[in-house]
């Protein structure tokens, strides 16, 4: 896949997780903990760090922007 797209599988997966997280944050009233569970992260701090690393915003900042 990398040869055709220039992206690794991990990059594709991370992009899909971030896209899903963004959709859920903007279209639902689920808490950050519920979003964490929905996306199968072990804890909310791990999800928040992952989200911030990929978007430069916390999930709450993204939701309320």
Protein Blocks (a to p, Z undefined) as FASTA:
>chain_A
ZZmnopafklmmmmmmmmmmmmmmmmccbdfklmmmmnopabfklmmmmmmmmnopafkl
mmmZZ
